[in-house]
Amino acid sequence: MNAVEPLLWALGGLMAGFALLYLFARRIDNYGIVDIAWSYAFGAVALLYAFLGPGWPVRRALIATLALIWSLRLGTHLLVRIVRHHPTEDSRYQQLRRDWGAAFRWKMAGFFQLQAASVVFLSAPFLLATLNPAPALGPGETAGTVLWLIAISGEALADAQLAACRRDPSQKGRVCDRGLWRFSRHPNYFFEWLIWVAYFIFAAGSPYGWVAVVSPACILGLLLRVTGIPMTEAQSIHSKGDAYRAYQRRTSAFVPWFPRKTP
């Protein structure tokens, strides 16, 4: 079996699934649920590739396990956050309603299909790893697994520290600069990117594994320039004002580093 058949199965299944999800989102009039589905979809695709792939079974099982754990953790984290703190539609989708006007529903239908395609595109490391027939794990796969363990632990710690800040009555309205958040304004995004770097390192030893670099490269662009830091910081400045601007001046935006001294 070549790479085409698993890709077609994944793309067809996701397009159908996201089409149904769009109809459900339209019924409940909340399109923010697509973020949760997007996160869970990676685990489903990784399992599909592991089932269909002709590569060494141990490697297929390992990459699928790494992807599934990450997918379930992120998807469930988003689900709990939305249920507890943001039961209404996310502000990003409210802004799209205003921007797209009368064409909103049709453009949103296309947006859901774009999310399906993006899952297949970004899942390149999972597919390439499951096609590798070599009957042993290489140093890259070992290094990728170790980096993945470090990165997912760091992301989980950052999320837990932020949640603790939000629960603390004394921190209401203040910027969270405790723990990892003292060294980076977005440690969760940094460790999220490292997870994708780990997937690339894992897949790099497979035939055509270099292609997997598109995944961490795209994720980095999204986090730094599109839906990650820019939108999060705009919301933080709107809600916290000068306190957040001072936090920006003293704290690294992405890569954790020691805080700068400010006047």
N, C-alpha and C positions, 0 to 999 in steps of 0.2 A: 504493500500500500504506500502511495506517495503522499505528499502533504496536501494535495488538492481535495481529496475526499473528506478528511476531517474538517478542513476549512469550510467546505460547502455545507456539511452537516451543522457546524457551529453557526455559520452565518444565517442559514435558513431557519434554524431553530430560534435563534435570538431575534430575528426580524419578526417572526410570528409571535414570539413571547412579548416583545416590546409593543407590538401592535395591539395585543389584548390589554397590556398594561395601560396603554394610552386610552383605550375605551373606558377602563376602570377609573383612571385619573380624571377623565372628562366627566364621568358620572358623579364622582365625589367632589369635583371642582377643586382638585389639589394636585398640581403637576409635580410637586417637589418629591413625590414618592419615587420618581425615576432615579434619584441619587442612591436610594437604598437598593433598588433592583440592579442598578449598574454594578454596585459593589458585590452583591451576591452572584451576579452572572459570571464573574471570573472563576469562582469555585466550580460552577457547573461546567464551564468550558474546559477547565483543567481536567476534570473527571472524564469528560467526553474524550479528550485527547489521550488520556492515559488508557482508556478502554480501547480506542481504535488504533493507537500507535503501535508500530511494529518493533519498537526499541526494546532494550533490556528491561524486564519487568521491574527490577528494583529501582532503576532510575525513574521509570514512569510513575511508580508509586510514590517515590520521594518528592518529585516536583509537584505532583498532584496534591500531596499532603501539605506541602508548604503553601501552595496557592489557596487551598481550601481553608486552612486555618486563618490565613490573612483575610480572605474574602468574608468568612463568617464573622471575624472580629470587627472588621470595618463596617460591614453591613448592619450588624447588630448594634454597634456603637451609634451609628446614624439613626437607626430605628428608635432606640431608647431616647436619644437626645431630642428627636422630633416629638415623640409622644409626651415626654416630660416637660420640655421647654418651649417647643415651637409647634403646637398642634395646628396652627394656621399655616398657610402656604409660605414657604421661604421667600424672603424679600427679593431674591434674584428673579424668581418666576413672576412675582408681582410687577417687577420692573419690565420684564419681557411683555407682560400684558399691556403695559402702557406703551412700550416701544412698537409693538407689532399691531396694536389696534384691532381693526376688524379682521385682519388676516391671522390673528393669534392662533386659532385652533388648527388651521392648516399648517402653519409654520411649526407649531408644536408637534404635530404628527410627524413631520419631517425630522424634527429635533430628536424625537424618541428613536427613530430609525438610525439616526446618526450615532446615538449612544450604543445601539446594537453593533453597528459597524466598528465603533471605536474599541469595543471589548475584544472583538476578533483581531483587530490590528495590534492592540497592546498585548495580546496574549501570545505573541510570537515566541517568547522564550519558552513557554510551556509546550508549544507544538514542536519546536526544534529539539527540545530535550527528549520528548517521547519518540522521536524518530531515530535517535542514536542507538545503534545496535551493540556498541562496545560493552562487553560483559564485566565491567568494573567501573567504579567511580573514579574519576580523575581528580587531580589537585584543585582544578577550578570548581568542580562540583562540591568538593569539601569546603573550599573557601567560601563559596556562595552560600552554603548552608549555615556556616558559622556567622557570616555577615548578616544573613537573614535573622538568625536568632538574636543578635545584638540589636538590629534595627527594629524588629517588632517589639522587643522588650522596651526599647527607648520610646517608641511611639505610645505604647500602652502606659508607660510611666508619665509621659507628658500629658496624655489625656486625663489620667487620674489626678495629677496635680492641678490641672485646670478645673476639673470638676470639684475638687476640694476647696479651691479658692471661691468658686461660685456658691458653694454651700455655706461658707463662713460669713456670718452677718457683718463682721467687722470689715470685710472686703467689698461690701456692696458699693457699686459705683466706682471702684478703684481698679487700677490695672494689676493684673496678676503678674508679679515678677518674682515668684518663689520657685525654688528648685531649678529645673531645666529652663524655665521661663525667665530666669535671671540672665541667662547666657544667650538666649535666642528669643526673638519675638514670635517665632513659629517653629519650635522644636518638633512638634508633631509632623509638620510638613517636611522637615529635614529628614526625619527618620522614615517617613513614608517614601521619600525619594530613594533613600538607601535600600529599602526593600526591593525596589525595582532594579537598582544597581546589582543587588544580590542575584536576582533572577537572570540578569544578563550574564554575570560571571558564571552562573551555573550552566547556562546554555552555550557559552562561548566555545566550549570544547567539543560541541556537536558539529556535524557537517553543516556548513553555512551558518554556524552559530553567531558570527559577527553581525548578522542581520538583526539579532535581538537587541542591539544597541539602540534601535529606534524607540524602544519602550522607555528606558530611563531618560532618553533625550526629550521625548514628547512630554513625559510627566514633569520634568524639570521646567520646560517651557510653560506648561499649564500652571504650575505652582507659582512661578516667578512673574509671569506676564499676563495671565488670563484670569482663571477662576479662583486662584489660591490667594496669594498675598495681597494683590491689589484690591480685591473686593472685601476681604476680611479687614484690611487696614482702613479702608474707607468707612466701613461700618463702625469700627472702633473709634475713629476720630469723631464721627458723628455722635457717638454715645458718651465718649469720655473726654473729648476736647483736648485741652492743653496738657492734661495728665498723660494722655497717650502720646502726644507730640514729644514730651520730655522723655518718655520711655523709648521712643524712636531714636532720639539723639544719643542715648547712652547704651542701647542694646543692639547687637547684631540682628539683621533682618532674618537670616536663614541659618548659616553655619554657626553653631554654638561657639561663643568666644567670650573672653572676659569683658565685663561692662566698661564703657569708656567713662572717664571722669568729665563731668560737665560743670560749667560755671554755676 
